[in-house]
Amino acid sequence: MSAVYTSIKSVNLALRFLLELCALAALAYWGSHTGTGLIAKIGLGIGTPLVAAVIWGIFVASKASVTVPEPWHLILELLVFGSAVAGLVAAGRPTLGWASGRRRTRLTSSRGRC
């Protein structure tokens, strides 16, 4: 493996991780703006990204404890990131939602298993 390839792969992994954190933040934003009442806002704001992080950690992460076949791996990625985009749109931030969805789609379509 060349040094350039290793560097590109490292940058790609860092960008993917940043987008994963952004998806969790988007889900938290949706939850905190969707709930009616303080308890619902706190519960959805914390619970929604927590559920997404658990699903990601078990099934999608590079060191996931459960290995899923490739079509299901992609479906789970799209489910988490699609939920984040839909959450931003539903919370009144459609431009931010669509922009983050486009960035994630470009990175996912050019990815290999890292």
C-alpha positions in Angstrom: 0.0 0.0 0.0 1.4 3.4 -0.9 1.6 6.3 1.5 -0.8 8.3 -0.7 -3.4 5.6 -0.6 -3.0 5.2 3.2 -3.4 9.0 3.6 -6.5 9.1 1.4 -8.0 6.1 3.3 -7.4 7.9 6.6 -9.0 11.1 5.5 -12.0 9.1 4.2 -12.4 7.4 7.5 -12.2 10.7 9.4 -14.8 12.2 7.1 -17.1 9.2 7.5 -16.7 9.5 11.3 -17.5 13.2 11.2 -20.6 12.5 9.2 -21.7 9.8 11.7 -21.4 12.4 14.5 -23.4 14.9 12.4 -26.1 12.3 11.9 -26.4 11.8 15.6 -26.5 15.5 16.2 -29.2 15.8 13.6 -31.3 13.2 15.3 -30.8 14.9 18.6 -31.9 18.2 17.1 -35.0 16.6 15.6 -35.9 15.0 18.9 -35.5 18.1 20.9 -37.6 20.1 18.5 -40.3 17.5 18.0 -41.4 16.6 21.5 -44.2 18.5 23.2 -43.2 19.2 26.8 -39.9 19.2 28.4 -39.8 15.4 29.2 -40.6 14.5 25.7 -38.0 16.9 24.2 -35.3 15.5 26.5 -36.4 11.9 25.9 -36.4 12.2 22.1 -33.4 14.4 22.0 -31.3 11.8 23.9 -33.1 8.6 23.1 -33.2 8.9 19.3 -29.5 9.4 18.7 -28.8 6.7 21.4 -30.8 4.1 19.5 -29.1 5.1 16.3 -25.7 4.8 17.9 -26.5 1.4 19.3 -27.7 0.1 15.9 -24.6 1.6 14.3 -22.2 0.1 16.8 -23.7 -3.4 16.7 -24.3 -3.7 12.9 -22.6 -1.0 10.9 -19.3 0.2 12.5 -16.0 -1.1 11.1 -15.5 -3.1 14.3 -19.2 -4.1 14.7 -20.0 -7.1 16.9 -22.4 -8.5 14.3 -21.3 -8.9 10.7 -24.2 -8.3 8.3 -24.1 -9.1 4.5 -23.4 -6.1 2.2 -26.9 -5.3 1.1 -28.1 -5.1 4.7 -25.1 -3.1 5.7 -25.9 -0.5 3.1 -29.6 -0.5 4.1 -28.8 0.1 7.7 -26.4 3.0 6.8 -29.2 4.5 4.6 -31.7 4.0 7.4 -29.6 5.9 9.9 -28.5 8.7 7.6 -31.9 8.9 5.9 -33.5 9.3 9.4 -31.1 12.2 10.1 -32.0 13.9 6.8 -35.7 13.4 7.4 -35.4 14.6 11.0 -33.7 17.9 9.9 -36.4 18.4 7.2 -39.2 17.7 9.7 -37.6 20.0 12.3 -37.7 22.9 9.8 -34.1 22.7 8.4 -34.7 21.3 4.9 -31.6 22.9 3.3 -29.3 21.5 6.0 -31.0 18.1 5.7 -30.7 17.8 2.0 -27.1 19.2 2.0 -26.0 16.6 4.6 -27.8 13.8 2.6 -26.0 14.7 -0.6 -22.6 14.7 1.1 -23.2 11.4 2.7 -24.4 9.9 -0.6 -21.3 11.0 -2.4 -19.0 9.5 0.3 -21.0 6.3 0.6 -21.1 5.7 -3.2 -17.3 6.0 -3.3 -16.5 3.9 -0.3 -15.0 0.5 0.0 -15.1 -1.6 3.2 -12.6 0.1 5.5 
